[in-house]
Each structure stands twice: as structure tokens, then as C-alpha cells.
Amino acid sequence: MKKNDFERLLDVCCGTLTHEARKEGFKTSQQFENRVREVLDDLLKDESDLNVDFSPPPQAFPDIAIGEYGVEVKFTLSDTWKSIANSIQESQRVQSVKYIYIVFGKMGGKPEVRWGDYEKSVVHVRTSHVPRFEVELPQKDAPMRPSLFDLMGVSYDVFSKLDIHEKMKFVRAYARKIHPNERLWWLGEDTDDEHTLPLNIRLYTNLTDEEKIRYRAEALLLCPMILKSGHVRNKYNDAVMFMLSYHGVLCHQARDLFSAGSVANPNNDDEGCLYIERAVKLLENAMLVAAAEMEDALFVENWGEVSNQKTAYENGLRKQTQ
């Protein structure tokens, strides 16, 4: 199958999935990814030399390998075409794949499924526990952002074949270019392959109220140590490291984020109960939203798996907004 033929097939696939998204909707990323496989498999039924693998290796990249073509599946319940993608290391890359595409399912706003060229869709590199690409499809009738690889001055094909130390040279140069006035203090030449430091650092006290609520909700979901007894030492360490490594936010007094009166009892009433308990109750809606919108990769990195609890939160948010 020629490249333009495969891209026409993606047009049909995304049209079918958009219709299904608007009629029935997709509730989870796994459900959506499985349906992408099924639709592609059906469209390829007359192509005897191309088959969809329904049992790929865990963490394989891209998600779906079809001969020399690959499809990375992205899904969100939000109204956005932006998502965290794979690690720049690509240690689980399927070697037979030559051309990679994204199929993106957006359930927020007016549901839609679209596809894009992977290389052109990578617009940024950010960090969680390892440096990860960030992908974005353009809004309708809007121009595409410059790809990360154009900004770094190297093609994706060349970049993907480099070892991690060579890749990091491009990432460092890119980071210094976009943050010329920031203290990018992790960018030494001896940086480890897996670092936990971001491209730029912000102070928690300088965040907007909306950002503070969202980051606290995410930290509660990923760092259950927060809820342990006040006598437990270092119970806020995970939350501090999460905010630093993922959002580039430095917290001076992590305890105050969850148990200070200003966040647990903003109305200064006398309802009683522990401040940490009250803080969690006040963040319940924000946690529903965060669990639905956060990348599966974060739950895998922090919990070891995408827990059923994440699906429960996603379902709770869906019911809440119906």
C-alpha cells in the first residue's frame, strides 16, 4: 500500500470514528484505542499483506503497527487537540514501522476524531519522569505550529536513531532557545538519561488560583501519602517532586497546600473535622476533572498501572456533566 493510499484510509477511519463519537461517545482511552484497531482492521480486510496487531507488546510505540505504517492513538475528554506523547528515548519503538501517524479522539466540545503526521504534530518536549514529546493537532482552519524537529533543526527520522545523550544535546539547545532568560539548571552536559527536572521553574506562590487548584487536585490523585497522619515524616515529598518534575513548580511549604486554614477552611466557619479532610472535599470536583484529563502515562509512572479508579473518576465526571 502506498503512503497516500494509507492516508486516505485514515480519512475514512476518522470519519467513521467521528460519527461514533458524536452518536455514542467514547468513555476511556482504552475503549477508543481498541475501536481504532477494529476500524482499521475492517478497512484493511482486502489487503492480505497488512494486518492489525490486536496483542501488541506492552508500551510499544507506536500503539498500532501495520507493516511499515504506525498509528499512535491519543484520546481526551477535554476540548483540546494537545496531548503528552511518548518518551524521546523510544526504547519500545516497533522497528518495522517507517511512517507514523496520530489518530486523536477529542470528546470535549464537539466530539471529533482526526489524524495527523506524527513528525509534524510534535510541537514541544517536556518532562515528567523522562523527557516526553508533546503533540498538537491544529484547530480547524488554523495553521500548524512549527514542529519541534524544525525548531531543533533535525528531522524526526535522524533524531529517532540517535542515542539518548545525542538526543539531549538537541533538547538542551531547544530549551535554551525558548527560555533564554530562565535558569535552566538541569541542562548540564552530564544530565542523567532519566532526570526529574523541568525545562523552567516557577514558584507555587506565583501561580493563578486556577492553576493552584488543578495542581493540588492532581497531586492528591497521584500522591496518596498526603492523606497519611500528620505524624508521618516526608508525607508531602511525592507531591513536591510531582509538581517540580511535571509542572516545573517549586513549593516552599508543601504542608500549607493541603492543610493550611486558607485552603481547607476558606470561609472560616466552624464545621469542624480535620483540615486535610476538608481540603480534599473542596477539591473533589477538581479531582474528577483532573483524573479524566490527565495522561494515562502519569498513572502508570506513579501507580504502576492505569487503575480502575481513574476510570471511575472519568465516569463520575461524565455523569456530572450530562
C-alpha angles and dihedrals in degrees: 000000000000122000095249090049091054090049090052087052089054089053090057092043093053092045091054093046093047089055091050092045092055095042104042105357130218117260104192139024092243092053090050094047091050090051091050088056092049094049093046091047091053092048090051096050091111093049104086093183096053124069135172114233108226093184106047122172114272113274092006116166122248101029094227123035118194109173108290091347125085134189124203109200122216127184137180138171088210129087096254139102094210126101143158111255137191130317115275088236092068089195091162095049114149100235097206092063116097103164120044128195136179123230106196124194114199114188098173121091107357104358114241141160120213138167133220141179106269097222093050092045097056103096105161145010120227137166139247110149090325130018110277134189120243117216130199134179115209122253115255111291091001122122119252118256115246109273119249090242092055088051092049092045096235132101120244090239091058094040094051091057095054123097117249095262092055091045091053091057089064092043092051093050090048092049093051089048096054095038103038094154099040128097100245093184098168093062099094117133091246095059111145120247091248110040128166100211125105133229093254135009129228130183117244090227090061095056124106118255089251092054092047092054094045095048093046090051092050092048091052091053096048102033111050091171085084090075096055123108118294088242092066111103121229093009091143096050095095091050092050092049092046093053092045099045098039106030101021090237121145116207117201097189108024093176091062090059091070111015108031116111092241092065101029099040108022092156092053092226128151102241092128129209127114117311092230090055092049091048091054092049091052089052097048096105092044089051091053090054094043094050091051095047103037119099119260087231090070092056091047091050095047103032102023092241143034097268126218085239089071089055089048090054091048091052090046091053092048092052091045092055098042 
